Amino acid sequence: MIGGGDGGTLRECLRHPGTEKVVLVEIDRMVIEVSRRFLPGLAAAFDDPRADVRITDGIVHIAQSESEYDVILIDSSDPVGPSEGLFTVDFYRNARRALRPGGWLSLPVRIPLL
């Protein structure tokens, strides 16, 4: 999972009985710390032994990964600042390479309000 430092998506992933491990890659440690303080119901997922939380740049992490993941979830903010690179062709090429054969990539679709 790229992003998701509030812990909510992590919590939902860990609810599935077949989930063995979730790697959450968050660029900003403070997002996790604030969630632990103000959103303890979401942040409790960080303490699950199946959660592998890594504080690093998700773009770099994916670029350095090859056939490691069954699923990659993108739980990012809008494509500005550090998240901008998550919306590039290069990132998606790297994500494809980081997936095992038959793997899935899931990302948010932003539909503008009319």
KOLLUMVO-521546 format. One line per 5 residues: their letters; for each residue z, y, x of C-alpha. Coordinates in Angstrom, 2 decimals. Each point is the difference from the previous one (the first is absolute). Layout:
A	Z Y X | ...
***
This chain:
MIGGG	0.00 0.00 0.00 | -1.00 3.38 1.37 | 2.32 2.75 -1.25 | 2.46 -0.63 -2.79 | 2.99 1.33 1.87
DGGTL	1.94 0.53 -3.21 | 0.32 -3.78 -0.35 | -1.32 -0.32 -3.56 | -3.19 -1.91 0.75 | 1.87 -2.12 2.53
RECLR	2.57 -0.89 -2.67 | -2.77 -1.07 -2.40 | -1.76 -2.11 2.64 | 3.24 -1.78 0.86 | 0.58 -0.91 -3.67
HPGTE	-2.79 -2.59 0.21 | 1.55 -3.40 0.79 | -2.77 -1.05 2.39 | 0.38 3.06 2.23 | 1.05 -1.12 3.45
KVVLV	-0.21 3.32 1.84 | -1.07 3.58 -0.59 | -0.81 2.27 2.93 | 0.50 3.63 -1.03 | -1.48 2.55 2.39
EIDRM	1.35 3.52 -0.55 | -0.87 2.92 2.26 | 3.08 2.08 -0.89 | 3.47 -1.50 0.47 | 1.49 2.87 -1.99
VIEVS	-1.78 -1.16 -3.19 | 1.95 -3.26 0.23 | 3.26 1.75 0.84 | -0.35 2.39 -2.96 | -0.85 -2.89 -2.30
RRFLP	3.08 -1.92 1.18 | 2.15 3.02 -0.81 | -1.51 1.18 -3.28 | -1.87 -3.04 -1.38 | 2.28 -2.95 0.82
GLAAA	-1.51 -2.17 -2.74 | -3.38 0.19 1.70 | 1.30 0.02 3.56 | 2.01 -3.21 -0.44 | -3.24 -1.87 0.74
FDDPR	0.20 1.13 3.63 | 3.00 -2.32 0.45 | -1.85 -3.10 -1.22 | -0.41 -2.41 2.94 | -3.69 -0.43 -0.92
ADVRI	-0.63 3.74 0.58 | -1.36 0.86 3.45 | 0.13 3.80 0.19 | -1.92 1.63 2.83 | 0.10 3.72 0.68
TDGIV	-3.44 0.72 1.39 | -3.40 1.36 -0.95 | -1.63 -2.35 -2.51 | -3.49 0.97 1.15 | 0.80 -1.08 3.55
HIAQS	1.81 -3.11 -1.20 | -2.99 -1.18 -2.00 | -2.39 0.83 2.85 | 2.06 -2.27 2.28 | 0.20 -2.90 -2.48
ESEYD	-2.43 -2.88 -0.36 | 0.12 -2.73 -2.66 | 3.73 0.59 -0.52 | 0.33 0.76 -3.70 | -0.69 -1.70 -3.31
VILID	0.36 3.30 -1.85 | 0.00 3.64 1.10 | 1.43 2.49 -2.48 | -0.52 3.70 0.52 | 2.84 2.04 -1.52
SSDPV	-0.83 3.40 1.43 | 0.04 3.61 -0.95 | -3.12 2.07 -0.59 | -2.65 0.10 2.76 | 1.41 2.97 1.90
GPSEG	1.98 0.16 3.22 | 1.03 -3.38 1.45 | -1.41 -1.88 -3.03 | -3.51 1.38 0.41 | -1.02 -2.80 2.36
LFTVD	0.84 -2.62 -2.64 | -3.07 1.12 -1.93 | -2.63 -0.49 2.70 | -2.70 -2.61 0.52 | 1.53 -0.90 3.38
FYRNA	3.36 -0.74 -1.61 | -1.59 -2.29 -2.58 | -1.98 -1.82 2.69 | 3.21 -0.54 1.94 | 1.81 -1.12 -3.16
RRALR	-2.69 -2.60 -0.64 | 0.44 -1.30 3.53 | 3.81 -0.07 -0.45 | -0.32 -2.25 -3.06 | -0.14 -3.76 0.16
PGGWL	-3.05 -1.63 -1.63 | 0.30 0.44 -3.76 | 2.53 2.82 0.42 | 0.41 2.93 -2.38 | 0.14 3.76 0.51
SLPVR	1.61 2.10 -2.71 | -0.03 3.77 -0.04 | 0.82 2.73 -2.49 | -2.82 1.49 -2.01 | 0.47 3.64 -0.70
IPLL	-1.76 1.18 -3.13 | 0.08 3.75 -0.50 | 1.39 1.20 -3.29 | -2.67 1.52 -2.18
***
